Amino acid sequence: MDSDLSIGYAFATVEAMILKNQPLVQQIYDLEEPVVIVNQFHSSRIPQNYFKSNVTVINSTERGISRSRNLAFKHLNTSIAMICDDDIELIGDGIKALKRTIPTQPQVALWATQLATNRGKPWRDNYESAAFSMQGSSFNHLRRIQRINSMEQVYNLDFIKKNAIHFNSAFGAGSGKYIVGEETLVSAAILERGGEVRYVPIVTRAHPHISSGQKFTPAHIRSVLATQIRIFGVAFFIPFTGYLLKSIIRKVTQVVSNAQ
């Protein structure tokens, strides 16, 4: 890898919804690097010639974000992949900074970056100010990866493919079974296979303030429970109890705030 590192972009959308995000569509037009857009559809296809030749459009009748990610990774021919949803904005300066950083530590299997809200504020209030790495599947590391949002992730595709790591199609939005947890399971698999996860305080994407993973419904509780059982085994009750307490406090705070 060198200073001219090429990052591939793996976009997921459903029923061509990405085309309604015109600022993002313009950003995709402006990219010169490889892009794969997986459009899961029943009725609304995206024509291949809608974009330039560096953009591969895959219209798939499969459902589920994990299947979309796996399909995009299969068709990307770059060493690095930034996963993207259809409601985001790319932060050009941050991506340039990340591209300068990656070649200095090419062994990293997963880069965790910062995320901004669509109002330009930090998506999390507690982002660390200094870079750090995690390696090895210790209990503390497996707990820490619970906080990494998919839109903060940038993958080393060489490591992913060499170790045959895939997104679990039973997890993630649209799976029909567990609606969250797919990115956490991949992060855990990377640590379990000896890969390094490195956080850098660089903003690469912007996303609406609320994400699917922040909701607190029976389906979300069930999905988080299934995710943590797979990662922690019999010790799942420790992080799961923490998740429940934080979610209840956040829900109560929201109710009180709305009532005032």
ZAGU-240880 format. One record per residue (C-alpha): residue number from 1; residue in one letter; x, y, z. Coordinates in Angstrom, 1 decimal. Last residue first. Layout:
<nodes>
num=NUM; residu=a; px=X; py=Y; pz=Z
...
</nodes>
This chain:
<nodes>
num=260; residu=q; px=-40.7; py=19.1; pz=29.4
num=259; residu=a; px=-42.5; py=15.9; pz=28.4
num=258; residu=n; px=-40.1; py=15.2; pz=25.5
num=257; residu=s; px=-37.1; py=15.5; pz=27.8
num=256; residu=v; px=-38.6; py=13.1; pz=30.3
num=255; residu=v; px=-39.4; py=10.5; pz=27.7
num=254; residu=q; px=-35.9; py=10.8; pz=26.2
num=253; residu=t; px=-34.3; py=10.4; pz=29.6
num=252; residu=v; px=-36.4; py=7.3; pz=30.3
num=251; residu=k; px=-35.4; py=5.8; pz=27.0
num=250; residu=r; px=-31.7; py=6.5; pz=27.5
num=249; residu=i; px=-31.8; py=5.1; pz=31.1
num=248; residu=i; px=-33.6; py=1.9; pz=29.7
num=247; residu=s; px=-31.0; py=1.5; pz=27.0
num=246; residu=k; px=-28.1; py=1.9; pz=29.3
num=245; residu=l; px=-29.5; py=-0.6; pz=31.8
num=244; residu=l; px=-30.4; py=-3.1; pz=29.0
num=243; residu=y; px=-27.0; py=-2.9; pz=27.4
num=242; residu=g; px=-25.2; py=-3.3; pz=30.7
num=241; residu=t; px=-27.2; py=-6.4; pz=31.4
num=240; residu=f; px=-26.3; py=-7.7; pz=28.0
num=239; residu=p; px=-22.6; py=-7.0; pz=28.6
num=238; residu=i; px=-22.6; py=-9.2; pz=31.8
num=237; residu=f; px=-25.3; py=-11.7; pz=30.7
num=236; residu=f; px=-23.2; py=-12.9; pz=27.7
num=235; residu=a; px=-20.7; py=-14.7; pz=30.0
num=234; residu=v; px=-22.0; py=-18.1; pz=28.9
num=233; residu=g; px=-20.9; py=-17.5; pz=25.3
num=232; residu=f; px=-19.4; py=-14.0; pz=24.8
num=231; residu=i; px=-19.6; py=-13.5; pz=21.1
num=230; residu=r; px=-22.5; py=-15.7; pz=20.0
num=229; residu=i; px=-24.5; py=-15.0; pz=23.2
num=228; residu=q; px=-23.8; py=-11.3; pz=22.6
num=227; residu=t; px=-25.3; py=-11.3; pz=19.1
num=226; residu=a; px=-28.4; py=-13.3; pz=20.1
num=225; residu=l; px=-29.1; py=-10.9; pz=23.0
num=224; residu=v; px=-28.6; py=-7.9; pz=20.8
num=223; residu=s; px=-31.0; py=-9.3; pz=18.3
num=222; residu=r; px=-33.7; py=-10.1; pz=21.0
num=221; residu=i; px=-33.4; py=-6.6; pz=22.5
num=220; residu=h; px=-33.7; py=-5.1; pz=19.0
num=219; residu=a; px=-36.8; py=-7.1; pz=18.1
num=218; residu=p; px=-38.3; py=-6.2; pz=21.5
num=217; residu=t; px=-37.7; py=-2.5; pz=20.8
num=216; residu=f; px=-35.1; py=-0.1; pz=21.9
num=215; residu=k; px=-33.7; py=1.8; pz=18.9
num=214; residu=q; px=-30.0; py=2.8; pz=18.9
num=213; residu=g; px=-29.0; py=0.1; pz=16.4
num=212; residu=s; px=-31.4; py=1.4; pz=13.7
num=211; residu=s; px=-29.6; py=4.8; pz=13.7
num=210; residu=i; px=-30.6; py=8.2; pz=15.0
num=209; residu=h; px=-28.3; py=11.2; pz=14.4
num=208; residu=p; px=-28.6; py=11.0; pz=10.6
num=207; residu=h; px=-25.2; py=10.0; pz=9.1
num=206; residu=a; px=-21.9; py=11.7; pz=8.2
num=205; residu=r; px=-18.9; py=9.8; pz=7.0
num=204; residu=t; px=-15.1; py=9.8; pz=7.2
num=203; residu=v; px=-14.4; py=11.7; pz=10.5
num=202; residu=i; px=-10.9; py=10.9; pz=11.7
num=201; residu=p; px=-10.0; py=10.1; pz=15.4
num=200; residu=v; px=-8.4; py=6.7; pz=14.6
num=199; residu=y; px=-9.5; py=3.4; pz=16.0
num=198; residu=r; px=-7.5; py=0.3; pz=15.1
num=197; residu=v; px=-8.7; py=-3.3; pz=15.0
num=196; residu=e; px=-5.9; py=-5.8; pz=14.6
num=195; residu=g; px=-6.6; py=-9.3; pz=13.3
num=194; residu=g; px=-5.7; py=-12.4; pz=15.2
num=193; residu=r; px=-8.5; py=-14.6; pz=13.9
num=192; residu=e; px=-10.6; py=-14.0; pz=17.0
num=191; residu=l; px=-10.2; py=-10.3; pz=16.7
num=190; residu=i; px=-11.5; py=-10.3; pz=13.1
num=189; residu=a; px=-14.3; py=-12.6; pz=14.0
num=188; residu=a; px=-15.3; py=-10.2; pz=16.8
num=187; residu=s; px=-15.4; py=-7.3; pz=14.3
num=186; residu=v; px=-17.5; py=-9.4; pz=12.0
num=185; residu=l; px=-20.0; py=-10.2; pz=14.8
num=184; residu=t; px=-20.2; py=-6.6; pz=15.7
num=183; residu=e; px=-21.0; py=-5.6; pz=12.1
num=182; residu=e; px=-23.9; py=-8.0; pz=11.9
num=181; residu=g; px=-25.5; py=-7.1; pz=15.2
num=180; residu=v; px=-28.9; py=-5.7; pz=14.3
num=179; residu=i; px=-32.2; py=-7.0; pz=12.9
num=178; residu=y; px=-32.0; py=-10.6; pz=14.0
num=177; residu=k; px=-34.4; py=-12.8; pz=12.0
num=176; residu=g; px=-35.9; py=-11.3; pz=8.8
num=175; residu=s; px=-32.5; py=-10.4; pz=7.5
num=174; residu=g; px=-33.7; py=-6.9; pz=6.4
num=173; residu=a; px=-31.5; py=-5.0; pz=8.8
num=172; residu=g; px=-28.7; py=-7.1; pz=10.2
num=171; residu=f; px=-28.2; py=-10.7; pz=11.4
num=170; residu=a; px=-29.2; py=-14.1; pz=9.9
num=169; residu=s; px=-27.0; py=-13.3; pz=6.8
num=168; residu=n; px=-23.8; py=-13.5; pz=9.0
num=167; residu=f; px=-21.3; py=-11.1; pz=7.4
num=166; residu=h; px=-18.4; py=-13.0; pz=6.0
num=165; residu=i; px=-14.8; py=-13.8; pz=7.1
num=164; residu=a; px=-12.9; py=-16.2; pz=4.9
num=163; residu=n; px=-9.6; py=-15.5; pz=6.6
num=162; residu=k; px=-7.8; py=-14.5; pz=3.4
num=161; residu=k; px=-10.9; py=-12.7; pz=2.2
num=160; residu=i; px=-11.3; py=-10.5; pz=5.2
num=159; residu=f; px=-7.5; py=-9.9; pz=5.5
num=158; residu=d; px=-7.2; py=-8.8; pz=1.9
num=157; residu=l; px=-10.4; py=-6.8; pz=2.3
num=156; residu=n; px=-8.9; py=-4.5; pz=5.0
num=155; residu=y; px=-12.2; py=-3.0; pz=6.2
num=154; residu=v; px=-13.3; py=0.5; pz=7.0
num=153; residu=q; px=-15.9; py=0.8; pz=9.8
num=152; residu=e; px=-17.5; py=3.9; pz=11.3
num=151; residu=m; px=-20.7; py=3.5; pz=9.3
num=150; residu=s; px=-21.0; py=0.0; pz=10.8
num=149; residu=n; px=-21.1; py=1.4; pz=14.3
num=148; residu=i; px=-18.4; py=0.4; pz=16.7
num=147; residu=r; px=-19.7; py=0.4; pz=20.3
num=146; residu=q; px=-19.9; py=-3.4; pz=20.7
num=145; residu=i; px=-16.2; py=-3.5; pz=19.8
num=144; residu=r; px=-15.3; py=-2.5; pz=23.3
num=143; residu=r; px=-17.0; py=-5.5; pz=24.9
num=142; residu=l; px=-15.0; py=-7.9; pz=22.8
num=141; residu=h; px=-11.8; py=-6.0; pz=23.6
num=140; residu=n; px=-12.6; py=-6.2; pz=27.3
num=139; residu=f; px=-13.3; py=-9.9; pz=27.2
num=138; residu=s; px=-10.1; py=-10.6; pz=25.4
num=137; residu=s; px=-10.3; py=-11.5; pz=21.7
num=136; residu=g; px=-6.8; py=-10.5; pz=20.6
num=135; residu=q; px=-5.7; py=-7.2; pz=19.1
num=134; residu=m; px=-7.0; py=-3.8; pz=19.9
num=133; residu=s; px=-5.5; py=-0.5; pz=18.7
num=132; residu=f; px=-5.5; py=3.1; pz=19.8
num=131; residu=a; px=-5.8; py=6.6; pz=18.2
num=130; residu=a; px=-6.2; py=9.6; pz=20.5
num=129; residu=s; px=-9.2; py=11.9; pz=21.1
num=128; residu=e; px=-11.6; py=9.1; pz=22.1
num=127; residu=y; px=-15.2; py=9.6; pz=21.0
num=126; residu=n; px=-17.5; py=10.1; pz=23.9
num=125; residu=d; px=-20.3; py=12.3; pz=22.7
num=124; residu=r; px=-21.0; py=10.1; pz=19.7
num=123; residu=w; px=-22.3; py=11.2; pz=16.3
num=122; residu=p; px=-19.9; py=14.2; pz=16.5
num=121; residu=k; px=-21.6; py=17.4; pz=15.1
num=120; residu=g; px=-21.8; py=18.3; pz=11.5
num=119; residu=r; px=-25.6; py=18.6; pz=11.2
num=118; residu=n; px=-25.8; py=15.3; pz=9.3
num=117; residu=t; px=-24.3; py=13.7; pz=12.3
num=116; residu=a; px=-20.6; py=12.9; pz=12.3
num=115; residu=l; px=-18.9; py=9.5; pz=12.4
num=114; residu=q; px=-15.4; py=8.7; pz=13.7
num=113; residu=t; px=-13.2; py=6.0; pz=12.3
num=112; residu=a; px=-12.7; py=2.3; pz=13.1
num=111; residu=w; px=-10.2; py=0.7; pz=10.9
num=110; residu=l; px=-10.4; py=-3.1; pz=10.6
num=109; residu=a; px=-7.6; py=-5.5; pz=9.6
num=108; residu=v; px=-4.6; py=-3.4; pz=10.4
num=107; residu=q; px=-1.4; py=-4.9; pz=8.9
num=106; residu=p; px=-1.0; py=-1.9; pz=6.5
num=105; residu=q; px=0.0; py=0.4; pz=9.3
num=104; residu=t; px=1.6; py=3.5; pz=7.7
num=103; residu=p; px=-0.3; py=2.8; pz=4.5
num=102; residu=i; px=-3.6; py=3.4; pz=6.3
num=101; residu=t; px=-2.8; py=6.9; pz=7.5
num=100; residu=r; px=-2.6; py=8.8; pz=4.2
num=99; residu=k; px=-5.9; py=7.2; pz=3.0
num=98; residu=l; px=-7.4; py=8.1; pz=6.4
num=97; residu=a; px=-6.6; py=11.7; pz=5.9
num=96; residu=k; px=-8.0; py=11.7; pz=2.4
num=95; residu=i; px=-11.2; py=10.1; pz=3.7
num=94; residu=g; px=-11.4; py=12.8; pz=6.4
num=93; residu=d; px=-11.1; py=15.6; pz=3.9
num=92; residu=g; px=-13.8; py=14.0; pz=1.7
num=91; residu=i; px=-16.5; py=13.4; pz=4.3
num=90; residu=l; px=-18.9; py=11.1; pz=2.5
num=89; residu=e; px=-22.6; py=11.7; pz=3.2
num=88; residu=i; px=-25.0; py=9.0; pz=4.5
num=87; residu=d; px=-28.5; py=7.8; pz=3.8
num=86; residu=d; px=-27.7; py=5.1; pz=1.3
num=85; residu=d; px=-25.5; py=3.0; pz=3.6
num=84; residu=c; px=-21.7; py=2.9; pz=3.2
num=83; residu=i; px=-19.0; py=0.3; pz=3.8
num=82; residu=m; px=-15.5; py=1.5; pz=3.2
num=81; residu=a; px=-13.4; py=-1.2; pz=1.6
num=80; residu=i; px=-9.6; py=-1.5; pz=1.4
num=79; residu=s; px=-7.5; py=-3.9; pz=-0.7
num=78; residu=t; px=-9.4; py=-3.1; pz=-3.8
num=77; residu=n; px=-11.1; py=-5.5; pz=-6.3
num=76; residu=l; px=-14.6; py=-5.1; pz=-5.1
num=75; residu=h; px=-17.1; py=-7.6; pz=-6.4
num=74; residu=k; px=-17.0; py=-10.1; pz=-3.5
num=73; residu=f; px=-17.0; py=-7.3; pz=-1.0
num=72; residu=a; px=-20.2; py=-5.9; pz=-2.5
num=71; residu=l; px=-21.9; py=-9.3; pz=-2.4
num=70; residu=n; px=-21.0; py=-9.8; pz=1.2
num=69; residu=r; px=-22.2; py=-6.3; pz=2.2
num=68; residu=s; px=-25.6; py=-6.9; pz=0.5
num=67; residu=r; px=-26.0; py=-10.3; pz=2.0
num=66; residu=s; px=-25.4; py=-8.7; pz=5.4
num=65; residu=i; px=-27.8; py=-5.9; pz=4.7
num=64; residu=g; px=-30.7; py=-8.3; pz=4.1
num=63; residu=r; px=-32.8; py=-9.4; pz=1.2
num=62; residu=e; px=-31.9; py=-11.1; pz=-2.1
num=61; residu=t; px=-33.5; py=-9.9; pz=-5.3
num=60; residu=s; px=-30.2; py=-8.3; pz=-6.4
num=59; residu=n; px=-29.5; py=-5.4; pz=-8.7
num=58; residu=i; px=-25.7; py=-5.0; pz=-8.7
num=57; residu=v; px=-24.3; py=-1.7; pz=-9.9
num=56; residu=t; px=-20.6; py=-1.4; pz=-10.6
num=55; residu=v; px=-19.3; py=2.1; pz=-10.5
num=54; residu=n; px=-15.9; py=2.9; pz=-12.1
num=53; residu=s; px=-17.7; py=3.1; pz=-15.5
num=52; residu=k; px=-19.7; py=6.1; pz=-14.6
num=51; residu=f; px=-23.2; py=6.0; pz=-13.1
num=50; residu=y; px=-26.7; py=5.6; pz=-14.4
num=49; residu=n; px=-25.3; py=3.2; pz=-17.1
num=48; residu=q; px=-25.8; py=0.3; pz=-14.8
num=47; residu=p; px=-29.6; py=1.0; pz=-14.5
num=46; residu=i; px=-30.8; py=0.9; pz=-10.9
num=45; residu=r; px=-33.8; py=-1.4; pz=-10.4
num=44; residu=s; px=-37.0; py=-0.6; pz=-8.6
num=43; residu=s; px=-39.6; py=-3.4; pz=-8.4
num=42; residu=h; px=-38.5; py=-6.2; pz=-6.1
num=41; residu=f; px=-35.1; py=-4.8; pz=-5.1
num=40; residu=q; px=-31.9; py=-5.1; pz=-3.3
num=39; residu=n; px=-29.5; py=-2.5; pz=-4.8
num=38; residu=v; px=-25.9; py=-3.4; pz=-4.3
num=37; residu=i; px=-23.7; py=-0.4; pz=-5.3
num=36; residu=v; px=-20.1; py=-1.2; pz=-5.9
num=35; residu=v; px=-17.6; py=1.7; pz=-6.2
num=34; residu=p; px=-14.0; py=1.6; pz=-7.5
num=33; residu=e; px=-12.1; py=4.9; pz=-7.3
num=32; residu=e; px=-12.7; py=8.0; pz=-9.4
num=31; residu=l; px=-15.4; py=9.5; pz=-7.2
num=30; residu=d; px=-17.2; py=12.6; pz=-8.4
num=29; residu=y; px=-20.3; py=10.7; pz=-9.6
num=28; residu=i; px=-20.5; py=9.0; pz=-6.2
num=27; residu=q; px=-20.4; py=12.4; pz=-4.5
num=26; residu=q; px=-23.2; py=13.6; pz=-6.8
num=25; residu=v; px=-25.3; py=10.6; pz=-5.8
num=24; residu=l; px=-24.6; py=11.4; pz=-2.1
num=23; residu=p; px=-25.8; py=15.0; pz=-2.5
num=22; residu=q; px=-28.9; py=13.6; pz=-4.4
num=21; residu=n; px=-30.0; py=11.1; pz=-1.8
num=20; residu=k; px=-33.2; py=10.0; pz=-3.6
num=19; residu=l; px=-31.0; py=7.8; pz=-5.9
num=18; residu=i; px=-29.9; py=5.8; pz=-2.9
num=17; residu=m; px=-33.5; py=4.6; pz=-2.4
num=16; residu=a; px=-33.1; py=2.4; pz=-5.5
num=15; residu=e; px=-35.5; py=-0.2; pz=-4.1
num=14; residu=v; px=-33.1; py=-1.0; pz=-1.2
num=13; residu=t; px=-29.6; py=0.3; pz=-0.8
num=12; residu=a; px=-26.1; py=-0.9; pz=0.2
num=11; residu=f; px=-22.9; py=0.9; pz=-0.9
num=10; residu=a; px=-19.5; py=-0.7; pz=-0.8
num=9; residu=y; px=-16.8; py=1.9; pz=-1.6
num=8; residu=g; px=-13.3; py=0.9; pz=-2.7
num=7; residu=i; px=-10.3; py=2.7; pz=-1.3
num=6; residu=s; px=-7.3; py=3.2; pz=-3.5
num=5; residu=l; px=-4.0; py=4.0; pz=-1.8
num=4; residu=d; px=-2.0; py=6.7; pz=-3.5
num=3; residu=s; px=0.2; py=7.1; pz=-0.5
num=2; residu=d; px=1.2; py=3.5; pz=-0.8
num=1; residu=m; px=0.0; py=0.0; pz=0.0
</nodes>
